[in-house]
Amino acid sequence: MIWGCKMFVYNEDISEEDILTYAVQLEGKRLKDIGDLDEVNNWLSKSKNKGAIGNAIQVVYFGIPANSVKEADFNYHNLELKVTPIKKNKNKTYSSKERLVLNMINYETDYGYDFEDSPLMKKSQHMLLIFYLHEDDADVLDYKILKAIKFTIPQEDLPTIREDYYTIIDKIKAGKAHQISESDTTYLAACTKGAGNGKDERKQPFSKELAKQRAFSFKQKYMSVYFNSIFNQKTIEKLNMPEHMSFSFYINGILSSFIDLTNTEIEERLNYKPAKSLSEDKAYLPRLISKVFGIEGTQLENIEQFQKGNVKFKTIRLRQKAADNQDMSWPNIDFHEIYSVDFEESTWYEWFAETKYLFVVFEDTDKGTILRKHILWNAPPDMLEALETLYNHIKWQLHNDEIKVEITKNSRGQEVWNNNLPGKGFVQYFQIRPKGNKGSEFTTLPDGRKFKKQCLFLNKEYLHQLL
C-alpha cells in the first residue's frame, strides 16, 4: 500500500510491511517536507534536538500522538521508533553522531533476566530506525532524512552483545553498579543517562552505594559501522570470526596459541617474511600481530569488529633494562577543547571511559623478543577519577590565567620551554610532558599564547604492574 499524498494514520489494520514501506518514502526528504509545515514547525520550534525531530516525524508523518506511555510507539506491532543523527566528516565519510540509547537499566529487576528474555532484547529487536543528516550550519527544517530501516541485531554480533549484557549484569549482581563503565564492554554499553552531577543516582540491590542512572545503548562506533553498511554498502575488512563466537573469545583464542614464542618463531609459523626486521622497522610488532590475525599492514583497529567496539590496538615492548621501558602516549593535548568542553564530553573521556584497548605485550630476552601476554583492557574507575582531576585542574588553570611559561637557553644556546602544568605525581597513573624534542612543535593556548605541544602519558610503572 503506497500512500503518496494520502494521510497515513497509524491503526491496528495497518501491517508492519505497510509501516516499513511508508517509512522508506521518508528517504531523501527534508524535515520541512514530511507533512504540514506549520505542524512540523510547531514541534521543532520547541527544541532543536533529536527528541523534537523524533516527535515531529512520529506525529506529523506517521500520525501517532506524542505521549509518555512506556509501550512501543507502533503499539499494535510492538515496534519502537528511533530517530538518530548522522554527521558527514571532513573526508566525506559518514559516522553516527552519538550512541543509540535503547532502554533504561533497572538495577532492581534487570539482573533477573536472561539475555534472550530481557527487556533489552525485546526493545532492540523491534526498532524502526530513522537516520537524518545533522548539519551544524543548516536550519533544522533542512535536515535531510538519509535512511529508514527496521533493525534487528546482526547474527554475527549476537555473541558479543550477549557477552556485553552479562558483563553489565554481573557487575550489578556483584554490588558494583556504581563502577560500571562504557569501556567494560565491546558493542553494547551502559551509558549514563540524566542531568549528572549526582542528580540521577539510583539504589542498587546488592550494595548500599548509589549508582549513576544508566541505559543500555549501542556504542557510537557500532552505529557508524552499521549505518555505513546499510547506506552505501561500504564494506570493511573483517576478522574471520565464526558467527557463534564473541569478539573477546576469538581474540583470546588466536593470540593464546602464540604465547611464549619469539618473533622469529611466529614468523616461521605464519610463513611470513617481513621486508624489514624488528631493529629496522618501528611498526614491525604491529605488523606481526596483524599478520597473526590474517590482516596485512598495521591498522588492525580499522577492521570491522575493532571499529564496532571502539577497540584500539597497541603493542608494548618490555626491554631487558627497566630504565629503557617507555610511558604510553596519547595524542597531543587540545587546550582549546579542555577550556570549553566538560570532562564527560571530552576526547580524554572517550579515550579512557568509552574505549577498550587490546594490549599485546612482547618481552626482550636473550633468546629473542617473546610474545608474553595480551589483555583486552579498559580503564578502572579510580583511573577515570584521576584523569578527571587532572583534566579539571588544567581547565582551572586555563580559565584563571594560571599557566606560566618560562623560556631559558641551555648550554648549546637552544631554547628550553618550562611550564607549570601538573607534573608526574600530581595524580596517579598519568603525566603530561612534550612528546619528542622537536622545538618547532607548537600550539596555542585559548588566550592566544604560543605554547609547546604537550602530550598525555600513561605511566610505565602502571603498565609494568599491569603486565
Buried (B, 14 or more C-beta within 10 A) or exposed (E): EEEEEEEBEBEEEBEBEBBBBBBEBBBEBBBBBBBEEEBBBBBBEEEEEBEBBBBBBBBBBBEBEEEEEEEBBBEBBBBBBBBBBBBEEEEEEBBBBBBBBBBBBEBEEBBEBEBEEBBBBBBBEBBBBBBBBBBEEEEBBEBBBBBBBBBEBEEBBBBBBBBBBEBBBEBBBEBBBBBBBBBBBBBBBBBBBBEEEEEBBBEBEBBEEBBBBBBBBBBBBBBBBBBBBBBEEEEBBEBEBEEEBBBBBBBEEBBEEBEEBBBEBBBEEEEEEBEEEBEEBEBBBBBBBBBBBEBEEBBBBBBBBBBBBBBBBBBBBBEEEEEEBEBBBBEBBBBEBBBBBEBBEBBBBBBBBBBBBBBBBBBBEEEBBBBBBBBBBBBBEEBBBBBBBBBEBBBEBBEEEEBEBEEEEEEEEEEEBEBEBBEEEBBBBBBBBBBEEEEEBEBEBBEEEEBBBBBBBBBBBBBEEBB
